[in-house]
Amino acid sequence: MGALRLLAADGAVADAPLNDSGGYSRPASALQSRVAYAAAHVVPKVHADNTPGQPADIDWDSTLAFRRNVYSWGLGVADAMDTAQRNMGLDAAATRELIARSAEVAREEGGSVVVGVNTDHVLESHISLDAVIDAYKEQLHFAEEQGAGPVLMASRHLARVASSADDYRRVYRTVLDSATVPVVLHWLGTAFDPELAGYFGADDWQTASAVLLDIIGENPDKVAGVKMSLLNAESEISVRSQLPSADSGQGVRMFTGDDFNYVSLIGGDQIPSSASTARDLAESTGTSHEQAVQSATTRELGGPARGHSDALLGAFAAITPVASAAIQALDAGDPARYLEILGPTEELSRQVFAAPTFYYKTGVAFLAWLNGHQPAFQMVGGLHSARSLPHLSRIVELANASLALEQPELARERWHGMLRLNGVDA
């Protein structure tokens, strides 16, 4: 298919073969083995003043078409989350409009949508605990009115004012008591937002997770799930093992938000941790990668699954067809195929979410542009400038390697045009 020009950090250029797409098929029916949401981004108008500090001016046709595409692959949409640039370009008015429009599209497409609920419409930086509760309730009830499932996001206001774990218990207890539908609780780590240090009343995850579990235990009928975004598989597995199970009649799902370790977390405790497991096995035994995937999976499955996480991931907005195909493989009872499909994407996701992690939205939008889901590589708040050209080149390289380029020729054309625009021969 031709060559793909790549740019290294030292300015050196090299060529790599352009791969075909994965050729994945949309599911004929709903995905069964996992619940999966793609945390979607927003697309700005190309001609609008979406510069830093300006209100978001959104291309609604492209933004909502992206969500329709996610639904067509059998995934749900998580909207108005941090992937949509909340607190990084998406203002309060645009957030409300996004929630209303996205909920309407979900009804039209028969898709599942959950939306972020926060306190970030309040302009003051420091407010009382009662004001935090009121702000949460205002956004919660708006989400409920739109018919969208609420995701109770971590609040910067609460992080600033809370002086103890009991303050978190009080706020969440009161807000959950007012909810008319079960909500998902979102624990966002400091890699994504440094202002959330000490959330749930402690800096270490062991102490903080005990508070989170207390909150769930006090309100089991009001909590549908937990989304953990700490980029720490150990903490997620620990909390997951302590959640009320479906057998209790009040099951609480674990939705992984770990864009570094999602392959093993979604696959289950007995799935090899990533494609590197199979790669290491192939190197040590001299077998092919395909044989090693099968061997590693067989060796470690060996018995009934001990648990898994569902998914609510920004990464899945970047690799929607691949994610769908992998879950379809689990539906078909083929964990080796799951690992073969999804395993290589983890390295891509780690590049997209590399430090400073909160700029990962740039990589999500960049891949959406490469894959033809938006007309230009632009973002609200001018955030498309947040990553370097070599960083983006590595995303191109890994997306090509993991078969995440949906239209490879289009992606190459757009990428090479971007290189030329920046004075790189392509």
Disulfide bonds with the S-S distance in Angstrom:
none
